[in-house]
Amino acid sequence: MTFLQIIAVIFISLATLMSLFRLLFGPSNADRVVSADALSLIATIVLVLLALVFNSTLYLDVAMIYAVLSFVGIVVLAQLLETKKSKGED
């Protein structure tokens, strides 16, 4: 592992820990949705990096499918949050 790869792993780990903290202890539901989106983005980035490390396009296919599904999931969560907000439940 090169020095730049080690730095990248450290930054990805820090971003994951900060997003997990916000997901668990976020002051509002909107913060939790944003942190869930960040975590799904980090997972997609990790899959792309795995594709580079193992020189396999299979990981890229999985990353694209995961990114689309996580985008749809986050949009649904945001819509649910907006519906609750408009009804005055939150």
PyMOL commands that set and color helices and strands:
alter all, ss='L'
color gray80, all
select helices_A, chain A and resi 3-25+29-54+58-87
alter helices_A, ss='H'
color red, helices_A
deselect
rebuild
show_as cartoon
